[in-house]
Every structure is written in C-alpha cells, then in structure tokens.
Amino acid sequence: MSGAVFVGQLRRRVSLQTPASTTDDSGFRSTQFISGPQIWAQIRPLQMSGRYAADRLEGVVTHHLVFRAIPDFKAGCRFVYGARIFNVISFEECEGLPLFIRASCEEIVP
C-alpha cells in the first residue's frame, strides 16, 4: 500500500487477541488467546499456497492487515474476523506513518 492511509479504507471490524501462557499441574505449558479490543482494519489478500500438516493438505493465505496503532498490539498477537483467524508473522509502520501499522498475517484454510 503506498501513500496515505484513509480511514474509509478500514472497513473490517476485527478482534485483537493477545497470547497468554498457562501451565497445568503436570507442567505442560499451553498458549491461550485472550480477546482484546475490536478495531477497524483493511484486509488485503496477497498470496495463496498449500502445505502438508498432519498428513493433510491445507491452504495458507497471506494477507496484509492495516490498522491504527494501538498499545495492546505486540508480537505473537492474532486477529479474528468472524470465523477467520489471522496469525501475525511480522509488522511495520505503514510507509513512515506512525499512526498506522501494516501486519503480515497467515490464515490457515482447511
């Protein structure tokens, strides 16, 4: 995305989820995601590919999500839009605009 980001381009209402690690009585560590604020974002698909996981083929779609910077966002977060889950791979400021972040995300499609 080049140039300025306009608020009218942020048309999808997504939920931010932050990771929280828990340990059970046997010492097994698991990660749960805690729902955070809902924000407006632009979701732009980039590429689709396939890979094998657990002996089955799954589709992997990469996206760019652009949204207004918020303090709750950090590494390891993910976004939820309806039944779709977008795992954040990397993120950066949007073309030098400090108020907007562009996150590169993966969506797994069974």
Backbone as numpy.savetxt, mean C-alpha at the origin, in Angstrom:
# Nx Ny Nz CAx CAy CAz Cx Cy Cz
4.10 9.86 -12.52 3.25 11.03 -12.52 4.14 12.25 -12.52
3.92 13.15 -13.39 4.78 14.32 -13.46 3.99 15.57 -13.14
4.71 16.57 -12.70 4.08 17.85 -12.40 3.33 17.84 -11.09
2.42 18.78 -10.96 1.68 18.95 -9.72 0.64 17.85 -9.52
0.34 17.60 -8.26 -0.70 16.65 -7.90 -1.92 17.46 -7.51
-3.06 17.17 -8.12 -4.29 17.89 -7.83 -5.18 17.04 -6.93
-5.83 17.67 -6.00 -6.69 16.96 -5.06 -7.77 16.18 -5.80
-8.26 16.66 -6.93 -9.28 15.97 -7.69 -8.83 14.64 -8.26
-7.52 14.38 -8.30 -7.00 13.11 -8.79 -7.04 12.03 -7.71
-7.22 12.41 -6.46 -7.27 11.46 -5.35 -8.71 11.02 -5.17
-9.12 9.96 -5.88 -10.53 9.59 -5.96 -10.89 8.31 -5.21
-9.94 7.60 -4.67 -10.22 6.33 -3.99 -10.01 6.51 -2.48
-10.97 6.03 -1.70 -10.89 6.11 -0.24 -10.28 4.80 0.26
-9.03 4.84 0.71 -8.33 3.64 1.16 -8.06 3.72 2.66
-7.94 2.57 3.29 -7.61 2.49 4.71 -6.13 2.16 4.85
-5.46 2.88 5.71 -4.06 2.60 6.02 -4.02 1.59 7.16
-3.21 0.56 7.01 -3.03 -0.42 8.08 -1.56 -0.48 8.45
-1.27 -0.42 9.76 0.11 -0.46 10.24 0.38 -1.81 10.89
1.61 -2.32 10.76 1.93 -3.64 11.31 2.17 -3.57 12.83
1.79 -4.64 13.51 2.06 -4.80 14.94 2.44 -6.25 15.17
3.60 -6.48 15.79 4.06 -7.83 16.05 3.56 -8.31 17.41
3.14 -9.56 17.45 2.70 -10.18 18.70 3.41 -11.51 18.86
3.60 -11.92 20.11 4.23 -13.21 20.41 3.28 -14.00 21.29
3.02 -15.27 20.91 2.12 -16.08 21.72 2.91 -16.79 22.83
2.24 -17.63 23.60 2.86 -18.29 24.75 3.99 -19.25 24.38
3.93 -19.80 23.17 4.98 -20.73 22.75 6.17 -20.01 22.11
6.11 -18.68 22.01 7.21 -17.91 21.45 7.09 -17.66 19.96
5.99 -18.07 19.36 5.78 -17.85 17.92 5.40 -16.39 17.69
6.12 -15.75 16.80 5.88 -14.34 16.51 5.05 -14.20 15.23
4.04 -13.35 15.29 3.21 -13.12 14.11 2.96 -11.62 13.97
2.63 -11.25 12.76 2.35 -9.84 12.47 0.87 -9.68 12.17
0.26 -8.73 12.87 -1.12 -8.37 12.61 -1.14 -6.93 12.11
-2.16 -6.60 11.35 -2.28 -5.25 10.85 -3.43 -4.55 11.57
-3.15 -3.34 12.03 -4.14 -2.55 12.75 -4.64 -1.45 11.83
-5.95 -1.37 11.68 -6.54 -0.34 10.81 -6.32 1.04 11.37
-5.94 1.94 10.49 -5.71 3.32 10.86 -6.67 4.23 10.14
-6.22 5.42 9.80 -7.12 6.38 9.16 -7.46 6.01 7.72
-8.59 6.52 7.25 -8.94 6.41 5.84 -8.48 7.68 5.16
-7.86 7.51 3.99 -7.33 8.66 3.25 -7.75 8.55 1.80
-7.68 9.68 1.10 -7.96 9.71 -0.33 -6.66 9.46 -1.07
-6.72 8.61 -2.11 -5.52 8.27 -2.86 -5.86 8.08 -4.33
-4.83 8.18 -5.14 -4.93 7.83 -6.55 -4.26 6.46 -6.71
-4.96 5.51 -7.32 -4.41 4.18 -7.56 -4.18 4.03 -9.05
-2.93 3.79 -9.41 -2.59 3.66 -10.83 -1.86 2.34 -11.07
-2.47 1.39 -11.79 -1.79 0.12 -12.07 -0.63 0.34 -13.04
0.44 -0.43 -12.83 1.63 -0.29 -13.68 1.91 -1.54 -14.50
1.94 -2.71 -13.83 2.37 -3.92 -14.51 1.76 -5.13 -13.83
1.53 -6.18 -14.61 1.04 -7.44 -14.05 1.98 -8.55 -14.46
2.23 -9.46 -13.52 3.06 -10.62 -13.81 2.52 -11.80 -13.01
3.09 -12.94 -13.22 2.68 -14.14 -12.49 3.86 -14.75 -11.78
3.58 -15.46 -10.69 4.62 -16.20 -9.98 3.96 -17.38 -9.27
4.80 -18.37 -8.96 4.31 -19.53 -8.23 4.57 -19.34 -6.75
3.55 -19.58 -5.95 3.67 -19.55 -4.50 2.82 -20.68 -3.96
3.41 -21.53 -3.13 2.72 -22.69 -2.57 2.13 -23.57 -3.68
2.93 -23.80 -4.73 2.56 -24.66 -5.85 1.32 -24.22 -6.60
1.05 -22.96 -6.63 -0.04 -22.44 -7.45 0.37 -21.11 -8.05
-0.21 -20.81 -9.19 0.10 -19.57 -9.88 -0.75 -18.45 -9.32
-0.13 -17.33 -9.02 -0.87 -16.15 -8.58 -0.40 -14.95 -9.37
-1.30 -14.01 -9.56 -0.97 -12.79 -10.28 -0.46 -11.73 -9.32
0.51 -10.98 -9.76 1.06 -9.89 -8.97 0.91 -8.62 -9.79
0.17 -7.67 -9.27 -0.04 -6.40 -9.96 0.67 -5.31 -9.17
1.53 -4.56 -9.84 2.19 -3.44 -9.17 1.41 -2.16 -9.46
1.35 -1.31 -8.47 0.60 -0.06 -8.54 1.43 1.08 -7.96
1.08 2.29 -8.33 1.51 3.48 -7.62 0.29 4.04 -6.91
0.42 4.29 -5.62 -0.63 4.98 -4.86 -0.07 6.33 -4.46
-0.77 7.38 -4.82 -0.37 8.74 -4.47 -1.37 9.26 -3.46
-0.85 9.84 -2.38 -1.71 10.34 -1.31 -1.01 11.47 -0.57
-1.78 12.21 0.18 -1.24 13.29 0.98 -0.46 12.70 2.16
0.71 13.24 2.44 1.57 12.72 3.51 0.84 12.77 4.85
0.94 11.68 5.61 0.33 11.60 6.93 1.37 11.04 7.91
1.30 11.41 9.18 2.32 10.96 10.14 2.27 9.47 10.46
1.13 8.81 10.28 1.00 7.39 10.61 1.69 6.48 9.59
2.00 6.97 8.42 2.58 6.15 7.36 4.05 5.88 7.65
4.43 4.60 7.54 5.82 4.19 7.77 6.10 2.92 6.98
7.33 2.47 7.00 7.69 1.25 6.29 6.92 0.07 6.86
6.50 -0.84 5.99 5.77 -2.02 6.41 4.26 -1.86 6.40
3.77 -0.67 6.12 2.32 -0.44 6.08 1.71 -1.06 4.83
0.40 -1.13 4.83 -0.32 -1.56 3.64 -1.63 -0.77 3.55
-2.20 -0.78 2.35 -3.46 -0.09 2.11 -4.53 -1.12 1.77
-5.76 -0.84 2.17 -6.89 -1.71 1.86 -7.94 -0.87 1.14
-8.38 -1.36 -0.01 -9.43 -0.71 -0.78 -10.47 -1.77 -1.10
-11.55 -1.79 -0.35 -12.55 -2.85 -0.48 -11.94 -4.17 -0.05
-11.95 -5.16 -0.94 -11.34 -6.45 -0.64 -9.90 -6.54 -1.14
-9.39 -5.47 -1.73 -8.05 -5.46 -2.30 -7.04 -4.99 -1.26
-5.87 -5.64 -1.23 -4.80 -5.29 -0.29 -3.57 -4.91 -1.10
-3.01 -3.74 -0.79 -1.82 -3.23 -1.46 -0.68 -3.17 -0.46
0.31 -4.08 -0.61 1.48 -4.10 0.26 2.50 -3.09 -0.25
2.95 -2.19 0.61 3.89 -1.14 0.22 5.28 -1.73 0.08
5.89 -1.55 -1.08 7.25 -2.02 -1.36 8.26 -0.90 -1.12
7.95 0.28 -1.62 8.82 1.45 -1.42 7.98 2.71 -1.55
8.55 3.84 -1.12 7.83 5.10 -1.25 8.81 6.25 -1.34
8.32 7.37 -1.90 9.14 8.57 -2.08 8.24 9.79 -2.16
8.86 10.97 -2.02 8.11 12.20 -2.24 7.74 12.29 -3.70
6.61 12.88 -3.97 6.10 13.02 -5.32 6.79 14.19 -6.02
7.76 13.89 -6.86 8.40 14.91 -7.70 8.80 16.16 -6.92
9.31 15.97 -5.71 9.77 17.09 -4.91 8.67 17.83 -4.18
7.44 17.36 -4.23 6.35 17.99 -3.50 6.27 17.35 -2.11
6.60 18.09 -1.06 6.69 17.48 0.27 5.35 17.06 0.86
4.24 17.49 0.31 2.94 17.15 0.89 2.35 15.86 0.34
2.94 15.29 -0.70 2.40 14.09 -1.33 3.44 12.99 -1.39
2.99 11.75 -1.22 3.87 10.58 -1.26 3.38 9.64 -2.36
4.34 9.07 -3.09 4.03 8.04 -4.08 4.58 6.72 -3.54
3.69 5.77 -3.31 4.09 4.47 -2.80 3.99 3.43 -3.91
5.02 2.64 -4.08 4.99 1.51 -5.02 4.47 0.31 -4.23
3.40 -0.30 -4.73 2.72 -1.37 -3.99 2.54 -2.60 -4.87
2.38 -3.75 -4.20 2.05 -5.00 -4.86 0.68 -5.46 -4.40
-0.11 -5.92 -5.33 -1.40 -6.53 -5.02 -1.34 -7.97 -5.52
-1.62 -8.91 -4.63 -1.64 -10.32 -5.02 -3.05 -10.69 -5.44
-3.18 -11.24 -6.65 -4.47 -11.63 -7.20 -4.47 -13.16 -7.31
-5.34 -13.85 -6.54 -5.35 -15.32 -6.61 -5.86 -15.84 -7.93
